[in-house]
Amino acid sequence: MEEAGTGTRTAARRQGRRMRAPATLEKQRDRRPAGRLTRRRIEEDREEAVFREVVSFTPDPLPVRYYDKDTTRPISFYLSSLEELLAWRPDAEDGFNVALGPPECRQPPLSSRRPRTLMCHDMMGGYLDDKFIQGSATQTPYSFYHWQYIDIFVYFSHHTVTIPPVGWTNAAHRHGVCVLGTFITEWKDGERLCQAFLAGDEHSYRAVADQLVLIAQFFRFDGWLINIENSLSLAAVGNVPHFLQYLTSQLHQQVPGGLVLWYDSVVSSGQLKWQNELNEQNRVFFDACDGFFTNYNWREEHLERTLGQAGERRADVYVGVDVFARGNVVGGRFDTNKSLELIRKHGFSAALFAPGWVYECLEKGNFFQNQDKFWSLLERYLPTHSICSLPFVTSFCLGMGTRRVYYGQEEAVGPWYHPSAQEIQPLFGEHRLEGDGQGWVKTHCCLEDAWNGGSSLLIRGLIPPEVGNVAVRLFSLQVPVPPKIFVSLVYKLEGPSAVGVALELTTGDAGSCHVGGISVLSETSSRRSPRPLRVPPTKLAKWVGRCGQQLSGGWVQRCYEVTLRGCLLQDLFVNFSRPPGSQKEENFICRLGELQVVDANSLLTPLPQVQAVTVSHVRWQPFASEREGGPAGLRLSCTLHWAYLLPRVRCFRIHCCRGSEGGSPSSGPSQPGRPRLLGLAFVNRYRIVGLAVAAAEPGQDGRVEFLVEPVPKEGFLVPQAEWGKAAILYSMPRT
């Protein structure tokens, strides 16, 4: 806020049901950079916090590391030098970059000995549109959605310390995928940097390792790829194994499931000499950390020699594949399957470098088709992992779109890109009936329509005359389910098709599995079809009152209540069956808008309220109406903060209401207009940027209200009474 004399504010903060008398605070400076507070009077109010501002066009500057200098939008960042790394300390401004939480539970765990798949994302230097933490209006962004094939995601750039943009971490963790940043040194500058921290005593390299651990722990990603691509002195290279051992041990202590991987570059003599294999010249580095990422110019004989070196740790060798096919490599591009065939033949893990090739080098208008083609060619070599926790909820949103939709209602039109908003993605591909049948089902991303977010899942298929139905497996799960689960499917069929749509699931025996409310498809199969509910269960009616109804936009919701005892929920299918009496070939197009699997009892647990909403970092700018002769206005930028338990939410939706002028704390809040969505937050803060508001009339106050709506993990609407609220009353300075 502005200095006393140019701006003051009155704050009324909710403290449950407790009321306090007004108090006066002396002018003070917040400990956070560029977050100055002014003289203010605090009053208590059960409904909202109210802040008073006198408009000023001389704002405090915001630190450019954390905010875009032109717009003040929060951004993800990197560190460019050893000095920056050693000087970094957690700061309040870093809070925008903190991920929601650790990776979701998965099976098999990353620690299993099964060969893994690593994706190393290297695209045009990094920190492009993905750096904007709250999203951007990008027209044709890169989006990755084949997460069920991936075990580890590395964000790669040529900055010394690459901290993964938080949107990638949130998307990966939602799918149970581990995320690594990159510590890289290169060229002569890299030699000098390494000499500075590796050639001395243990205190120097331990200080660097401690900082890397602290950064991963604070931002909630999972570890580091160490990539030293410059020659090292004998003193420096002698300390590299000790540095790796210390970094790995400390990371394991502070970050559960943390990983440190070493890239095949320097050898034990200190020379920069890529080996394209694990051998006696680089084995010392492999022995000191969690895994080894080979260079890309290998042949099968390199893999055979590596097998002898790796022993029981063959899954910890990640054989590098440059998807751009640069140099003397096997496969790459749409022949990457040739690389994977050899890697899996010898039981190694695979490291796919820069699969964004399909976006960078091919026609962007065909991006989804090309990406689906690339991963479908690899599918047979990519074992999937399973999510193993509830609630399991997805709207199939890619974290992008051409408009925003909320439960079938269009909220905004225009392109948007927000990686943190990506929901759990299914298994993509084409599935054909066994035998001579011509039946098939194929899944696609679809930006043309959505139930919630920016996209839905498009399923096309054909039911041949000789069979009654076809089905597609969407998700692989390993969930020990509670006694009663609530399941919901939102879908719609395109065109006049009368094809039947049904949800199916498979159960595994976790002792003696007893199932209620489910039809058995066959006596020999664990695949079952729940019976849809015509009306929602009485206790759950306020959450799921639309069961069996036709919804807006032609969507239909099917609800199921299933009783399970001693069972594992394993797979989710959608089955398409021919209409009764039909004998002909049936084509169908179906869109899935949402799928929920929730512990029914969890829906009865009260949700906490959003509390303690505050405002900081206010910036005003003059704004002329686009209409000729229109009234002059203002642009408001500010940061909202609030208190809420993050493990309970998928995200927060931030709204504004621009109320009538003249409201004041004494006269009560003005009548708010209809709330308008500003954006999504995945931490307890949100930066509002360039909001157009009317200039206050002389002697009167303008008013703008902000609402913070929690979106619970179960995916249901929270009544507006439970939202957080804050308002700014603003006046123009006296002339």
C-alpha positions in Angstrom: 0.0 0.0 0.0 1.0 3.6 -0.3 2.7 5.7 2.3 0.5 7.4 5.0 -0.7 10.7 3.7 -1.2 9.3 0.2 -3.2 6.3 1.1 -4.9 4.7 4.1 -7.2 1.7 4.5 -9.7 0.3 6.9 -9.7 -3.5 7.3 -12.4 -5.5 8.8 -11.2 -9.1 9.2 -13.3 -12.1 10.0 -12.2 -14.0 13.1 -14.8 -16.8 13.3 -17.7 -15.4 15.4 -15.5 -13.3 17.7 -15.7 -9.5 17.5 -13.0 -7.1 18.7 -13.0 -3.3 19.2 -11.3 -1.2 16.6 -7.5 -0.8 17.0 -5.0 1.5 15.5 -1.6 0.3 14.1 1.3 2.6 13.7 2.9 2.8 10.3 5.1 -0.1 9.7 7.1 -1.8 6.9 6.2 -5.3 6.0 9.1 -7.7 6.1 8.3 -8.8 2.6 10.0 -6.8 -0.2 7.9 -4.1 -1.9 4.9 -4.9 0.4 4.7 -1.7 2.4 1.8 -1.2 4.8 0.4 2.2 5.7 -1.3 3.6 8.8 -4.5 1.7 9.1 -7.5 1.1 11.3 -8.7 -2.5 11.8 -12.3 -3.3 12.5 -13.8 -6.7 12.8 -16.6 -7.9 10.5 -18.0 -11.4 10.1 -18.6 -11.0 6.4 -15.5 -9.6 4.7 -12.3 -7.6 5.1 -12.5 -4.0 3.9 -9.4 -2.1 2.9 -9.4 1.7 2.2 -7.2 3.2 -0.5 -6.5 6.7 -1.8 -5.5 6.3 -5.4 -1.9 7.1 -6.2 0.1 6.5 -9.4 3.5 6.1 -7.8 3.6 2.4 -6.8 6.5 0.6 -5.0 8.4 -1.5 -7.6 8.1 -5.2 -7.4 11.2 -7.5 -7.5 11.7 -8.5 -11.1 12.8 -12.0 -10.2 9.3 -12.8 -9.1 7.1 -10.6 -11.3 6.9 -9.7 -14.9 8.3 -6.2 -15.2 5.6 -5.0 -17.7 2.5 -6.5 -16.1 3.4 -7.5 -12.5 2.1 -11.0 -13.2 4.0 -13.6 -11.0 6.5 -15.7 -12.9 8.6 -18.7 -12.3 12.3 -18.1 -12.2 15.8 -19.6 -12.4 19.2 -18.8 -10.8 22.1 -17.8 -13.2 25.2 -18.1 -11.0 26.8 -19.8 -8.0 26.5 -16.5 -6.1 22.7 -16.4 -6.7 22.3 -20.0 -5.6 24.3 -19.5 -2.4 22.5 -16.2 -1.6 18.9 -17.6 -2.1 16.7 -17.7 0.9 13.0 -18.5 1.1 11.0 -15.3 0.7 7.3 -14.5 0.9 7.4 -13.7 -2.8 8.5 -17.2 -3.5 5.1 -18.4 -2.3 3.6 -18.2 -5.8 6.0 -20.8 -7.0 5.3 -23.5 -4.4 3.5 -26.6 -5.7 0.3 -27.8 -4.2 1.9 -30.9 -2.7 4.0 -34.0 -3.3 3.3 -36.6 -6.1 0.0 -38.5 -5.7 0.4 -42.1 -4.5 1.1 -44.5 -7.4 1.6 -48.1 -8.1 4.2 -49.5 -8.7 6.1 -46.9 -6.7 9.1 -45.2 -8.3 11.4 -47.2 -6.1 10.3 -50.5 -7.7 12.9 -52.2 -10.0 10.6 -52.0 -13.1 12.3 -50.0 -16.0 11.1 -46.4 -15.9 10.5 -43.7 -18.5 12.0 -40.2 -18.0 10.9 -37.2 -20.1 13.4 -34.4 -20.3 11.5 -31.3 -21.4 13.9 -28.9 -23.3 12.1 -26.3 -25.4 13.6 -23.1 -26.8 15.6 -22.2 -23.7 12.7 -22.8 -21.3 10.6 -20.3 -19.3 8.3 -19.5 -22.1 4.5 -19.1 -21.6 4.8 -21.8 -18.9 6.6 -19.2 -16.7 3.4 -17.3 -16.0 2.2 -18.9 -12.8 -1.4 -17.8 -13.1 -1.6 -18.6 -16.8 -1.6 -16.6 -20.0 -3.7 -16.0 -23.2 -1.4 -18.1 -25.4 -3.1 -19.1 -28.7 -1.3 -22.4 -29.5 0.8 -23.6 -26.4 2.7 -26.8 -26.0 0.8 -29.2 -23.8 1.9 -32.6 -22.6 -0.8 -35.1 -21.5 0.5 -38.7 -21.8 1.4 -38.7 -18.2 0.4 -42.3 -17.4 3.4 -43.5 -19.5 5.9 -41.2 -17.6 7.7 -41.8 -14.3 10.0 -38.8 -14.1 9.7 -35.4 -15.6 12.9 -33.2 -15.9 12.6 -29.5 -16.7 15.8 -28.6 -18.6 17.3 -25.3 -19.5 20.9 -23.9 -19.8 20.6 -21.7 -16.8 22.8 -22.8 -13.9 19.9 -23.7 -11.6 16.7 -24.5 -13.4 13.8 -24.5 -11.0 10.8 -26.2 -12.7 7.9 -23.8 -13.3 5.3 -24.6 -10.8 2.6 -25.4 -13.4 4.6 -28.4 -14.6 5.1 -29.6 -11.1 1.4 -29.4 -10.2 0.4 -31.2 -13.4 3.0 -34.0 -13.0 2.3 -34.5 -9.3 -1.4 -34.8 -10.0 -0.5 -37.9 -12.1 2.0 -39.3 -9.6 5.0 -38.3 -11.6 8.3 -37.2 -10.0 9.7 -33.7 -11.1 13.4 -32.8 -11.3 15.1 -29.5 -11.8 18.5 -29.2 -13.6 21.9 -28.0 -12.2 24.1 -27.4 -15.2 27.6 -26.0 -15.8 29.1 -25.5 -19.3 32.1 -24.1 -21.1 34.8 -22.0 -19.5 32.3 -20.3 -17.2 31.3 -23.7 -16.0 34.9 -24.7 -15.3 35.3 -21.6 -13.1 32.1 -22.3 -11.3 33.0 -25.9 -10.6 36.5 -25.0 -9.5 34.9 -22.5 -7.0 32.8 -25.1 -5.2 34.4 -28.5 -6.0 38.1 -27.9 -5.8 38.2 -26.8 -2.1 37.1 -28.5 1.1 33.8 -30.2 1.9 32.2 -27.0 3.2 32.1 -25.5 -0.3 30.3 -28.4 -2.0 28.1 -29.1 1.0 26.9 -25.5 0.9 25.9 -25.9 -2.7 24.2 -29.3 -2.0 22.3 -27.8 1.0 21.0 -25.0 -1.2 19.8 -27.4 -3.9 18.0 -29.5 -1.2 16.4 -26.4 0.3 15.1 -25.2 -3.0 13.6 -28.6 -3.9 12.1 -28.9 -0.4 10.6 -25.4 -0.4 9.1 -25.4 -3.9 8.0 -29.0 -3.5 9.6 -30.7 -6.5 11.5 -33.9 -6.2 15.2 -33.6 -7.0 17.9 -32.8 -9.5 19.6 -33.8 -12.8 23.3 -32.9 -12.3 24.8 -32.0 -15.7 28.4 -30.9 -15.6 29.5 -30.4 -19.2 32.9 -28.9 -18.8 36.4 -30.2 -17.9 37.3 -30.4 -14.3 40.6 -30.2 -12.4 41.8 -33.3 -10.6 40.9 -31.6 -7.3 37.4 -30.8 -8.5 36.6 -34.2 -10.1 37.9 -35.9 -7.0 35.1 -34.2 -5.0 32.3 -34.9 -7.4 31.4 -38.3 -5.9 31.4 -36.8 -2.4 29.2 -34.0 -3.6 26.8 -36.4 -5.2 26.7 -38.7 -2.1 26.0 -35.8 0.2 23.4 -34.2 -2.0 21.6 -37.6 -2.5 21.6 -38.4 1.2 20.4 -35.0 2.3 17.7 -34.9 -0.4 16.4 -38.4 0.7 16.1 -37.1 4.3 14.3 -33.8 3.4 12.3 -34.8 0.3 10.5 -38.2 0.5 11.0 -40.0 -2.8 13.7 -37.5 -3.9 16.1 -38.4 -6.7 19.5 -37.3 -7.9 20.6 -38.3 -11.4 23.9 -37.8 -13.1 24.4 -37.1 -16.8 27.0 -38.9 -18.8 29.6 -36.2 -19.6 32.7 -35.9 -17.4 34.8 -39.0 -16.7 36.8 -39.8 -13.6 40.0 -38.1 -15.0 38.1 -34.8 -15.2 37.9 -34.8 -19.0 34.7 -33.9 -20.8 34.3 -37.1 -22.7 30.8 -38.5 -23.4 30.8 -42.3 -23.1 27.3 -43.2 -24.3 27.4 -46.0 -21.8 28.1 -46.9 -18.2 31.7 -48.0 -17.8 34.7 -47.9 -15.5 35.4 -44.3 -16.5 32.1 -43.0 -15.1 30.9 -45.7 -12.8 32.1 -43.8 -9.7 29.4 -41.1 -10.3 26.6 -43.7 -10.8 27.6 -45.4 -7.5 27.3 -42.0 -5.7 23.6 -41.1 -6.7 20.3 -42.5 -7.7 20.7 -42.9 -11.4 22.8 -42.4 -14.6 21.4 -40.6 -17.8 23.5 -41.7 -20.8 24.5 -39.6 -23.7 22.6 -40.2 -27.0 25.0 -41.6 -29.5 24.9 -45.2 -28.4 24.6 -48.5 -30.3 23.5 -51.9 -29.0 27.0 -52.9 -28.1 27.1 -49.9 -25.7 23.9 -51.3 -24.0 25.5 -54.7 -23.8 28.6 -53.3 -22.0 26.4 -51.2 -19.7 24.5 -54.3 -18.7 27.6 -55.8 -17.2 28.3 -52.6 -15.2 24.8 -51.9 -13.9 24.2 -55.3 -12.4 21.0 -55.3 -10.3 20.7 -51.5 -10.8 19.9 -51.7 -14.5 16.6 -49.8 -14.0 18.7 -46.9 -12.6 20.4 -46.5 -16.0 18.3 -44.1 -18.1 19.4 -44.5 -21.7 19.2 -41.2 -23.5 17.2 -40.8 -26.7 17.4 -37.5 -28.5 13.9 -37.2 -30.2 15.4 -34.6 -32.6 17.7 -37.3 -33.8 20.8 -35.1 -33.8 24.1 -36.9 -34.3 24.8 -40.6 -34.8 21.7 -42.0 -33.0 19.3 -44.9 -33.2 15.8 -43.8 -34.1 14.4 -40.4 -33.0 11.5 -38.5 -34.4 8.8 -40.9 -35.5 11.3 -43.7 -35.4 11.9 -43.3 -31.6 10.3 -46.7 -31.2 13.4 -48.2 -32.6 15.4 -46.8 -29.7 12.9 -47.9 -27.2 12.8 -51.5 -28.6 16.6 -51.9 -27.9 16.5 -50.1 -24.5 13.7 -52.4 -23.2 15.3 -55.5 -24.7 18.1 -55.0 -22.2 15.9 -54.0 -19.3 17.0 -50.4 -19.0 15.0 -47.3 -18.2 14.6 -44.7 -21.0 15.3 -40.9 -21.0 13.4 -39.2 -23.8 15.0 -35.9 -24.5 13.0 -33.1 -26.0 9.8 -34.9 -27.2 8.5 -31.4 -27.8 10.0 -32.0 -31.2 6.4 -32.6 -32.4 5.5 -29.0 -31.4 8.7 -27.2 -32.4 9.3 -28.8 -35.8 5.9 -29.9 -37.1 2.8 -28.0 -38.1 1.2 -26.5 -34.9 -2.3 -26.9 -36.4 -1.7 -30.7 -36.3 -0.1 -30.7 -32.9 -2.5 -33.0 -31.1 -2.5 -35.5 -34.0 1.3 -35.5 -34.2 1.7 -35.9 -30.4 -0.8 -38.8 -30.3 1.0 -40.5 -33.2 4.4 -40.1 -31.5 3.3 -41.6 -28.2 1.1 -44.3 -29.8 4.2 -45.6 -31.6 6.0 -46.0 -28.2 3.0 -47.4 -26.3 4.1 -51.0 -26.3 7.4 -50.0 -24.7 5.9 -47.7 -22.0 4.5 -49.5 -19.0 1.9 -47.4 -17.2 1.6 -46.6 -13.6 -1.7 -46.5 -11.6 -3.1 -43.9 -9.3 -3.9 -45.3 -5.8 -5.7 -42.7 -3.8 -9.2 -41.1 -3.6 -10.8 -38.8 -4.4 -10.2 -39.5 -8.1 -11.8 -36.7 -10.1 -11.1 -35.4 -13.6 -12.8 -33.1 -16.1 -10.2 -34.1 -18.7 -9.1 -30.5 -19.0 -5.7 -30.0 -20.6 -5.0 -26.8 -18.8 -5.8 -24.8 -21.9 -8.7 -23.9 -24.2 -10.4 -21.5 -26.5 -12.9 -20.6 -23.7 -13.6 -21.3 -20.1 -16.6 -23.5 -19.1 -17.9 -24.2 -15.5 -20.3 -27.0 -15.1 -21.7 -26.5 -18.6 -22.0 -22.7 -18.4 -19.6 -20.6 -20.5 -17.7 -18.1 -18.4 -15.3 -16.5 -20.8 -14.3 -16.7 -24.5 -10.7 -16.5 -25.6 -7.6 -18.6 -25.6 -6.0 -19.5 -22.2 -3.1 -21.6 -21.0 -2.6 -22.6 -17.4 -0.6 -25.8 -16.8 -1.6 -26.1 -13.1 -5.2 -26.4 -14.2 -4.6 -29.6 -16.2 -6.7 -32.4 -14.8 -5.8 -36.1 -14.7 -5.5 -37.4 -18.2 -6.6 -40.9 -19.5 -4.8 -43.5 -21.5 -5.0 -42.3 -25.1 -5.0 -44.4 -28.2 -6.9 -46.7 -30.4 -8.3 -50.0 -29.1 -9.6 -52.7 -31.5 -11.6 -55.8 -30.8 -9.7 -59.1 -30.7 -10.2 -61.6 -33.5 -11.7 -60.7 -36.9 -14.1 -58.1 -35.6 -14.0 -54.6 -37.1 -15.0 -52.9 -33.9 -12.8 -50.1 -32.5 -12.7 -47.2 -30.1 -10.3 -44.2 -30.2 -9.8 -41.4 -27.7 -8.7 -37.8 -28.4 -8.3 -34.5 -26.7 -11.1 -32.1 -27.7 -11.0 -28.3 -27.3 -14.3 -27.8 -29.1 -16.5 -28.5 -26.1 -16.1 -28.8 -22.3 -18.2 -29.5 -19.3 -15.7 -28.0 -16.8 -12.5 -26.2 -17.9 -11.3 -25.9 -21.5 -11.6 -29.4 -23.0 -13.3 -32.7 -22.8 -12.4 -36.3 -23.9 -13.7 -37.2 -27.4 -14.4 -40.9 -27.9 -15.2 -42.2 -31.4 -15.9 -45.8 -32.3 -17.6 -48.4 -34.3 -19.7 -51.4 -33.1 -19.8 -54.1 -35.9 -23.0 -56.1 -36.5 -21.6 -59.3 -35.0 -21.0 -57.9 -31.5 -23.1 -56.1 -29.0 -20.7 -53.6 -27.5 -17.2 -52.1 -27.5 -15.4 -50.7 -24.5 -12.3 -48.5 -23.8 -10.1 -48.5 -20.7 -9.6 -45.0 -19.6 -7.7 -45.3 -16.3 -5.5 -47.8 -14.5 -6.0 -47.6 -10.7 -4.9 -49.5 -7.6 -7.2 -48.0 -5.0 -8.0 -49.8 -1.7 -11.6 -48.5 -1.6 -13.7 -47.5 1.4 -16.9 -49.4 2.2 -19.0 -47.1 0.0 -18.0 -45.0 -3.0 -19.9 -42.5 -5.1 -19.2 -42.6 -8.8 -20.3 -40.0 -11.4 -20.0 -39.8 -15.2 -20.9 -36.7 -17.2 -21.1 -37.3 -21.0 -23.0 -36.5 -24.1 -23.5 -38.3 -27.5 -23.1 -36.3 -30.7 -25.8 -36.6 -33.3 -28.8 -38.9 -33.4 -27.0 -41.9 -32.0 -29.0 -44.2 -29.6 -25.9 -46.1 -28.5 -25.9 -47.0 -24.8 -23.2 -45.5 -22.6 -22.2 -47.3 -19.3 -19.4 -47.1 -16.8 -17.6 -50.3 -16.0 -14.9 -51.1 -13.4 -12.7 -53.9 -12.4 -12.0 -55.0 -8.9 -9.2 -57.0 -7.4 -9.3 -59.2 -4.4 -7.6 -57.6 -1.4 -8.7 -60.4 0.8 -12.2 -61.5 0.2 -13.8 -59.0 -2.1 -17.5 -58.4 -1.7 -19.4 -56.1 -4.1 -22.8 -54.6 -3.8 -24.8 -52.4 -6.2 -22.9 -53.9 -9.2 -23.9 -56.2 -12.1 -21.4 -58.9 -12.9 -20.5 -59.0 -16.6 -19.4 -62.6 -16.5 -18.7 -65.1 -13.8 -15.1 -65.4 -14.8 -14.3 -61.7 -15.0 -13.6 -59.1 -12.4 -15.1 -56.5 -14.7 -18.4 -55.1 -13.4 -21.1 -52.6 -14.4 -22.7 -50.5 -11.6 -26.4 -49.8 -11.8 -27.1 -46.1 -12.3 -29.1 -44.3 -9.6 -32.3 -42.7 -10.7 -32.2 -40.2 -7.8 -29.2 -39.3 -5.6 -28.9 -40.8 -2.1 -30.7 -38.7 0.4 -27.6 -37.8 2.4 -25.7 -36.8 -0.8 -28.5 -34.9 -2.5 -27.1 -31.4 -1.9 -23.9 -32.5 -3.7 -25.3 -34.6 -6.5 -28.8 -33.4 -7.1 -28.6 -33.8 -10.9 -28.2 -37.6 -11.1 -29.9 -39.0 -14.3 -30.9 -35.5 -15.5 -30.3 -33.8 -18.8 -27.9 -30.9 -18.1 -27.2 -27.7 -19.9 -25.4 -28.1 -23.3 -26.8 -31.6 -23.8 -24.7 -33.2 -21.1 -26.0 -36.1 -19.0 -24.9 -37.2 -15.5 -25.0 -40.8 -14.5 -24.5 -41.5 -10.8 -23.6 -44.7 -9.0 -23.4 -45.7 -5.4 -21.3 -48.9 -4.9 -20.7 -50.9 -1.8 -17.3 -52.7 -1.7 -15.6 -54.6 1.1 -12.1 -56.0 0.9 -11.6 -54.9 -2.7 -9.1 -53.0 -4.8 -10.6 -50.7 -7.5 -8.4 -51.4 -10.6 -9.6 -50.0 -13.9 -12.3 -47.7 -15.2 -13.9 -48.4 -18.6 -16.6 -46.8 -20.7 -18.8 -49.3 -22.6 -20.8 -48.5 -25.7 -23.6 -50.9 -26.7 -25.8 -51.1 -29.7 -29.4 -49.9 -29.4 -32.0 -52.7 -28.7 -33.1 -54.4 -32.0 -30.3 -52.9 -34.1 -28.5 -55.3 -36.4 -26.4 -52.9 -38.4 -23.0 -51.3 -37.9 -23.2 -48.5 -35.3 -20.8 -45.5 -35.4 -20.8 -43.2 -32.4 -19.1 -40.0 -31.1 -19.2 -39.4 -27.4 -17.7 -36.6 -25.2 -16.8 -37.2 -21.6 -17.0 -34.1 -19.4 -16.2 -35.5 -16.0 -15.5 -38.6 -14.0 -15.6 -38.8 -10.2 -14.8 -41.6 -7.8 -15.2 -40.4 -4.2 -15.5 -41.9 -0.7 -19.2 -41.3 -0.1 -18.5 -40.5 3.6 -16.1 -37.7 2.7 -18.9 -35.8 1.1 -20.5 -35.5 4.5 -17.4 -33.9 6.1 -17.8 -30.2 6.6 -15.4 -28.1 4.6 -13.4 -25.2 6.3 -14.1 -21.6 5.3 -11.6 -19.4 3.5 -10.4 -17.0 6.2 -8.2 -14.0 6.7 -8.3 -12.5 3.2 -5.9 -9.6 3.0 -4.7 -7.2 0.2 -1.1 -6.1 -0.5 1.1 -4.7 -3.3 -1.6 -2.3 -4.7 -0.9 -0.6 -8.0 -3.1 2.0 -9.7 -2.9 3.1 -13.3 -5.0 5.6 -15.3 -7.2 4.0 -17.9 -9.1 5.7 -20.8 -12.3 4.0 -22.0 -12.0 2.4 -25.5 -15.2 4.2 -26.5 -14.5 7.7 -27.8 -15.7 10.1 -25.3 -16.2 7.4 -22.7 -15.4 8.0 -19.0 -11.9 7.8 -17.7 -11.2 4.9 -15.4 -8.6 3.1 -13.4 -6.6 -0.1 -13.7 -6.1 -1.9 -10.3 -3.4 -4.5 -9.6 -3.1 -6.1 -6.2 -2.3 -9.3 -4.4 -4.8 -11.3 -2.4 -3.7 -13.6 0.5 -5.9 -15.9 2.5 -5.8 -18.9 4.9 -6.9 -22.4 3.9 -5.7 -26.0 4.2 -4.3 -26.7 0.8 -4.6 -30.5 1.0 -8.4 -30.1 0.9 -8.6 -28.3 -2.5 -7.9 -28.8 -6.2 -7.6 -25.0 -6.6 -9.3 -21.7 -5.8 -11.4 -19.7 -8.2 -11.0 -15.9 -7.8 -13.9 -13.6 -8.6 -14.6 -9.9 -8.5 -17.7 -7.8 -8.1 -17.5 -4.1 -9.0 -20.1 -2.5 -6.7 -21.8 0.8 -6.9 -19.9 3.9 -5.8 -20.5 5.5 -2.4 -20.3 2.4 -0.2 -18.6 2.7 3.1 -18.0 0.6 6.2 -20.6 2.6 8.1 -23.3 2.3 5.6 -22.6 -1.4 4.8 -21.4 -2.9 1.6 -22.9 -1.8 -1.7 -25.0 -4.3 -3.6 -22.5 -6.4 -5.5 -22.9 -7.2 -9.2 -22.7 -10.6 -10.6 -19.3 -12.2 -9.7 -16.9 -12.4 -12.6 -14.1 -15.0 -12.8 -10.6 -13.5 -12.7 -8.6 -16.7 -12.7 -7.4 -19.7 -10.8 -5.0 -20.0 -7.9 -3.2 -23.1 -6.7 -1.7 -21.5 -3.5 -3.2 -19.2 -0.9 -2.5 -16.1 -2.9 -3.4 -14.5 -6.2 -2.1 -11.5 -8.2 -4.9 -9.4 -9.8 -3.5 -7.5 -12.7 -4.9 -4.6 -14.6 -8.5 -4.9 -13.4 -10.6 -2.1 -15.0 -12.6 -0.2 -12.4 -14.5 3.1 -12.5 -12.8 6.2 -11.1 -14.5 7.4 -7.9 -16.5 10.6 -8.1 -15.2 13.5 -6.0 -16.1 13.0 -2.3 -17.3 9.5 -2.9 -15.8 6.0 -2.7 -15.5 3.4 -5.4 -15.8 -0.2 -4.3 -14.5 -3.5 -5.7 -15.0 -6.8 -4.0 -13.0 -10.0 -4.3 -14.3 -13.5 -3.7 -12.1 -16.6 -3.1 -14.0 -19.8 -3.9 -12.4 -23.1 -2.8 -12.8 -26.0 -5.2 -12.6 -29.2 -3.1 -10.7 -32.3 -4.3 -14.1 -34.1 -4.5 -15.0 -31.7 -7.3 -18.3 -30.3 -6.0 -19.6 -26.7 -5.6 -19.0 -24.9 -2.3 -21.8 -22.5 -1.3 -20.9 -18.8 -1.7 -21.3 -18.3 2.1 -18.2 -20.4 2.6 -16.0 -18.3 0.2 -13.5 -15.8 1.4 -14.3 -12.1 0.8 -12.4 -8.8 0.8 -13.2 -5.4 -0.6 -11.3 -2.2 -1.4 -12.9 1.2 -0.9 -11.0 3.7 -3.0 -11.1 7.5 -3.4 -9.3 9.9 -5.7 -6.7 12.2 -4.0 -7.7 15.7 -3.1 -6.4 18.3 -5.6 
